[in-house]
Amino acid sequence: AQSRVSLGLTKQDVHLMEKLYDGQFKAAVLLPPLRREILHIATAPDASAPKREFLVCCVRLAREKNALLFADVVVELAPFLVQQGIRPLLCGAAADGEYAAKVKARLQQAAVEV
């Protein structure tokens, strides 16, 4: 299945998504932000947007939360993350030790170090 439209939190997010997929889908900025002080970030041109340091996932490490999806995304984006100097950050309590170990092992496969 393919989405009709993808949403980004900022113009920079939309630009990166369109670049990643060679403009093969429509993307838009999800406005307005919930906080007024964030509005300038969401509407800033790409060049003035703040540098991102982390790709963050805060979720309980449980099967129903599908934390493994974050690990899979990090593995797929590893070259891009290294190029951009972005570090993946996973935080959350482990509800299932075996599943949490699987998620952590998958993240380590990405070997993203900046």
Secondary structure, DSSP 8 states (H G I E B T S, - for coil): ---S-EEESSHHHHHHHHHHTTT-S-EEE--S-SSGGGHHHHHS-GGGS----EEEEE--BSGGGTHHHHHHHHHHHHHHHHHHT-EEEEE--BSSHHHHHHHHHHHHHH----
